[in-house]
Amino acid sequence: MSYEATITSKGQITIPKKVRERLQLTEGQKVLFRFDEDGGVRMIGVPNDPMDRLKTARKRAAPLELDAAELLERERHEWSRHA
């Protein structure tokens, strides 16, 4: 499924309602744009509460069967690539 948005002259876009609902984005919330290995871009909602962010990372790691140290290292690597 894909959705289209138009960039304004100020470089802004309106995130389509269906996308906001699916990502559970709320007014004032931050989003992260992460570049994939193939040059694509992913938009990820950033939880306002740091503990929610940790819970989200934990859910993503569960099917990968990673230990905490490996998960932290992967997250650090991802953040350093896009900082």
Salt bridges, closest charged atoms under 4 A:
GLU21 OE2 - LYS17 NZ 3.86
GLU37 OE2 - ARG81 NH1 3.09
ASP52 OD1 - LYS55 NZ 3.97
GLU75 OE2 - ARG60 NH2 2.40
GLU78 OE1 - ARG34 NE 3.60
GLU78 OE2 - ARG81 NH1 3.03
GLU78 OE1 - HIS82 NE2 3.52
